[in-house]
Amino acid sequence: MKSMIPSLLSGFLFFSCAGFSQQSQQNGAPVSAKVKIELVGDSTQTRIVGYGLGFCANLTGDVDCINDAKGGASTRTYYEQGYWAKALADKPDYMLIQFGHNDEESPQHLPRETNLQTEYPANLKRYVQEARAHGIIPILVTPLTRRYYGADGKIHSDLLAHAEAMKKVAEEEHTPLIDLQADSIAYLDTLTEPQANALGITKKDAQGNTVPDKTHLDADGSYVFGRIVAADLGKAVPALARYVRPAAAKLPPNLERTVEILHGAPVKIVLAGDSTVNNGGGWGPGFCALMTPNVDCINLARNGRSSKSYYDEGIWQNVLAQHADYILIQFGHNDMPGKGPARETDPDTTYAANMRRYIDQARAQGARPVIVTSLSRRNYKDGQLVEDLTAYANAARRVADEEQVPAIDLNTQSVRLLKTMTQQQADQFAAVGHPDATGGTALDRTHLNAHGSEVFGRMVADDLARICPELRPDVKGEPSPVNASQTKP
């Protein structure tokens, strides 16, 4: 199925896991000769489920396009959690600032909420003033509308008041403004509700059923609304008009494939890694069990392998031969010192180089690589979890960030869970008699029994659905409560 962006978009002068694989202007190293434009906001601006990818694709190669939007952020939490300081440190020339979705007040009285009459505009003014103090030109962007249709077939937005408050701040601060709220409503009013739903991802309702997500975007939606923002940028700041592509960017084949997957195309996922992923004592069986029949889930993890030996023994070539859509790659346990010259690697040099090689070759074959940091061992000393895989987990995260591929931080998530437990409680996950273990039938605190595979397999599946939202319909059930804090894009 080819992506269909409605032709009306041409009148304006997904994101998904695959978007990470584009080696373009997303988050690359600054190039001094380029104009640096940065996105600051919430999930509707991100590369994963917002318009960020489409926005950057509609700018010329003379722009270094940086996306620092954060899922779940409001004007309050983006500042308090340190994201604003990082955005300033990037030293962009221009900064597009959009908030509102998570500033809304609710019956739950969430910590991120702000008062519309007082704190919300005050926070926006602080962003504008601090950006200017750092030599940055701020541009306010009113919130992208949610796709709520009324009985009249038109959009009924719940963000109009926030858009008006932002416009008032822009007027008072003499700041350029992109009225995305108005433009997105105008565009969606030309569509039917089913057509609008086709621009978004899906989510699970309370019963675990797949339903349309009326807030976030798929790849088509990212390119539609990203084009609108880019074209409006050239109007709001005429000096930037020449950096906007004259024609709307076309969805590349890898993103077209994610739209096909979102709408039900068969998917092949291959797991590459060591025994903590393998069928005989890893999270792989629990992960594959959570995939719908639409997914061909193949576990090619092998006991005792490191990032070096897995490649040297030719197992990786078998992975490539599967012609997978996604390859999940986890190594680290057998890369550690003491494993022998055939296996051990240095986290900052040979291990990182091996992971880059896997990424490059997966991409060249047409697959989407996903890095998975190593599952934690479950050994405690003086009541504290022993964290002995940190260096490899850090290296894997760094490589994923530098290569712009999605990463499932299983190490951090498993450590977080295990730190809430005692040794005795953590032993509920222990395998017995694994071939790679020592001590015969003693509890194996590296490998997993069936219960452990279910728990940590769910952890990986939930995070994969979060970072590759086109796969959400292919993951059974609701996210585990253990992972609830990780489910927001």
ABEGO torsion letter per residue (X at the ends): XBBBBBAAAAABXXBBAAAAABBBAAABBBBAABBBBBBBEBAAABAAABAAAAAAAABBAABBBBBABBBGBBAAAAAAAGAAAAAAAAGBABBBBBBGAAABBBAAGBAABBBAAAAAAAAAAAAAAAAAAAGBBBBBBBBBBBBBBBAAGBBBBAAAAAAAAAAAAAAAAGBBBBBAAAAAAAAAAABBAAAAAAABBBBBBAAGBBBBBAABBBAAAAAAAAAAAAAAAAAABAAAAAABBABBBBBBAAAAAAAAAAAGBBBBBBBBEBAAABAAGBAAAAAAAABBAABBBBBABBBGBBAAAAAAAGAAAAAAAAGBABBBBBBGAAABBGAEAAABBBAABAAAAAAAAAAAAAAAAGBBBBBBBBBBBBBBBGGBBBBAAAAAAAAAAAAAAAAGBBBBBAAAAAAAAAAABBAAAAAAABBBGBAABBGEABBBAABBBAAAAAAAAAAAAAAAAAABAAAAAABBEBBBAAAAAAABX
